[in-house]
Amino acid sequence: MELATTILGITISSAAIIALLKIIAIDIVLSGDNAIVIAMATKNLPKEQQNKAIIWGTVGAVGLRILFAIIIVWLLKIPFVNIIGGLLLLWIAYKVLVGGEEEANVSAHNGFMKAIGTIILADVVMSLDNVVAVAGAANGHIGMIALGVAISIPIMIYGSKFIVKAMNKYNWIAYVGSGILAWTAGEMILRDKQLVDFFNLTSQLITYGIIIVITALVLFGGYATNKRIASKRNVRQYG
């Protein structure tokens, strides 16, 4: 049973709150690389220009991210696109755990406008995973996308460096983030009408059971891969 409350004339449901929290969490987990780009692009600017470049660059990047998310929300209405997006997001969830993402090759710019342009361009190139994940979590609610991303802006600007350090120090944070992504991917896949009709997935219990299995497989796969990589690294180091 879905709970709802009205605040200042706006009806807020429990499902909407959960979707919003997922969007914010996804933004945080997937914005680590973007934070590195921001730091690299602005490090040679005078101090009085650094914050301005960060703010304007991030605002521009987030604006494009919202636009792309809206386009993807529209695309997700096309048959089987939910399945494709969900499978892509499952791969992203796995890669969050095992790494392997290419490091952004972004030089530090002395020019104020060049720094802003670098931040926006890098965000566009690097944020396909973020946009797909946010669009999936929002379940077609464009206003929810805008609100979630807007809330995430100060987190991305001021908290990303801390989050990157925390993720490097505490491995379990990456597993929580990957779990959120995998769960969202499962929901996207099982939201596809053609798939639901073909397998007659009318029971919510079965649906959630499948999502739990999908999430567990991604987390276990990432854990097993990390163990194997660590073992190979130890053999090379001490063998």
Secondary structure, 3 states (H helix, E strand, C coil): CCCEEEECCEEEEHHHHHHHHHHHHHHHHHCHHHHHHHHHHHCCCCHHHHHHHHHHHHHHHHHHHHHHHHHHHHHCCCCCHHHHHHHHHHHHHHHHHHCCCCCCCCCCCCCHHHHHHHHHHHHHHHCHHHHHHHHHHHCCCHHHHHHHHHHHHHHHHHHHHHHHHHHHHCHHHHHHHHHHHHHHHHHHHCCCHHHHHHHCCCCHHHHHHHHHHHHHHHHHHHHHHHHHHHHHHHHHHHC
